[in-house]
Each structure stands twice: as C-alpha cells, then as structure tokens.
C-alpha cells in the first residue's frame, strides 16, 4: 500500500549548506516517488524557512510552538515521519508517546552525531531507523552510542535532479574576475570557513602550497566560501606568512552557478577534511571533470568510492597532501578517464540512483 510521508526539516531553502542541499534534494525525491505511484503523498515542513508556502511544503519562520503543534497533528495522518536532523528528535519522542509503532527515520549527516548522545536519544535511536550518509557516520553512531547496526542504513548523498554534468570547461573565465594569470593552473576548495570548526583542511593545503609553488610557480589557489571574521583573519595571516599573496584568492560567498563555473575551470579540487559526513562538494567537482584530493579519515572516502574516483590522503599529513596535489597537477587528465569518472559518479550518486535507493529503504 503506498505510504504517506511527512518530512521535517530545520532549514531547506534559506541556507546553502550541505544539509540544506540534502533536504532540497530529498523533497524532489518524494515528488518523484509520488509521480511513480510508489507513495501516495508527501508533505515537507521547515521550522526556520520563510515565505515559501505551497500544498506540499510549509515553513514556520522559526515559530517553534506552531511548528511543534503542526508536526504533531500531521503525524497522525502520515505513515512515515522522516527527520532531517537530530535536533528534531524531541518531536519524534513526542510522536512515539502517542503512536508507539509509528515509522520514524532520522537522517544522520556527520559531526552532529559523532559524539556520545544522551540516554533518551540512544534509546530512541535503538527503536527507529537511521539513514547515515556514509559508512563512516554509521560506524561512529554504532561505536559511540551502541546503536544496533540493523537500525542503521547507509544512504549516500546525491547530486540534484538537474545537476549539470558538463563535458567541457565553459562559462566566462575566472582568470579575469579574480585577476589570475591566464596560464595558471587552478587549485580549488569550496567550503564554509568557520573558526569554530577548522577541519576542512584548507590551512593544510596552504602549508603544502608554499612548497608547491616552488615547482609550480604558475599555480593559483581559490578558497571559495563564506568566512567568519576570526577565520578570515587566521587564513589571511597564513597566506602572508607563507608569502602566497600572489597565489591565493579568498572569494567569499559565491552563487551555485558561479561555483559550477569554478569547478569547470579548476584543475584540481582539494579538501583534505577530517570532519565530512559525506562531502557532496567532491561529487560536484567530479561531475565537472576535476581531479580530486580528499582526506581518508571521515566520510570523504564514501564520496570518492574509497579511492576509485580520487586520491585519499591522511588529512593531518602535510607532506602527503603536498605529494598528492603534486601528483594530480603533474598527471594530465585523459578525456576517456574523465568521462568514465563522471559516468561512475552519475551511477552511484546521481538523482535516479538516489530515487531507487530511497524506494528500496522504504520497502518498495
């Protein structure tokens, strides 16, 4: 019997982070499943989004009481409740008190579940299903909180339905906008620069870069993403101390369209993180033909298919990062190699593959 699904989120359209991309994508998944007749209906409710109301999606402008009342009331008429974030788990606890057998699923992304949880959360997670975005996240939930492995299912993130798998570098040149010499190779990182996190590895790339430019003087490094003031100051000081002012560009926030253009024209995407739940940016970069370097100590391994799609290195080892980037810069990309990588990315992390995986996990 087709099911009715209620999807609960914190943010969906108001922010542009990885979790928000997952939420937007999952709403499209629900629409596709409905069109295929695999589910009867779906409704998505966002706590913090504003001014985006339609019959399949409602937002509550941060009004927690109104959101709680609506989600609780709606829960009785939906068969499956899916939570986008562990912060929504108290709602699941309330629903379970009145509907003990209600099917509830939690998305587990990364650092928000990589820690010991309170006893009531452990108990509830042992009774509901968890969809972990990577094998690493699944392992951490099990090891740190004793959640049974049979309750944890791996659902890697996917690219959006309309994500462009560009076959060649197109768009206006980034060399003009960012004053980069036209003959430079481009090294790229896309992430949020946060003083409270500092796990993305761009500082390690900068440390490697001071030696890389000795062999590759025509190399520019773009760090793309919004930065808080403290982190921006720290990175600017590293650039100055390493004497990399002529090789590093901190772009700040740029639009998704601009990021796609940057992927198109970059030679190597490097983000040796040690805190990725999955790392959707890796699959985005691969979809545009970039060669990719990532850390081997988190969910990045899933995004690179354990090294099939890119180079995995110790994120704490600057020498390994240096050698890895040097290898990727020195080896020319063969067209058939890039095409095969894109096909593999689409097969594992494309929208259609994601629809099939979700349908399977829901029992269709």
Number of C-alpha atoms within 10 A of each C-alpha: 7 13 17 18 22 24 22 25 23 23 25 26 17 14 12 13 14 16 23 18 19 21 24 16 19 22 18 16 21 26 16 16 21 17 12 10 12 18 20 15 18 22 20 23 22 25 23 19 20 16 10 13 12 10 8 14 16 19 23 21 16 15 11 12 11 13 21 17 12 13 22 16 12 13 21 14 11 18 16 19 25 21 24 26 19 19 11 17 19 14 18 24 17 13 20 18 10 12 13 11 12 18 17 23 23 22 22 27 28 24 13 13 19 21 13 14 15 9 10 12 16 16 14 17 25 18 18 17 22 25 23 26 25 26 20 22 26 27 17 20 25 16 15 14 21 15 22 14 15 9 16 25 18 18 21 22 28 27 24 20 15 8 13 12 20 15 14 11 15 13 13 12 15 18 15 10 8 13 10 22 14 12 9 16 19 23 27 26 26 25 20 18 23 17 15 9 10 15 19 24 23 23 18 20 24 22 19 22 26 17 15 19 14 10 10 15 13 17 21 24 26 22 23 20 18 17 19 13 11 12 16 17 13 12 17 16 12 16 21 12 11 15 12 19 13 15 22 22 19 17 14 17 16 13 10 10 10 14 17 21 19 27 28 24 24 24 22 24 27 29 29 32 25 20 21 25 30 27 27 21 19 25 26 24 27 28 28 25 28 27 25 26 25 31 26 21 18 24 27 31 26 21 30 24 14 14 17 13 23 21 22 23 23 16 24 17 13 20 17 15 28 20 14 19 23 18 12 20 19 9 9 10 14 8 12 9 11 19 17 12 21 25 16 17 23 20 13 19 22 23 22 17 14 24 18 14 16 17 15 10 13 13 8 14
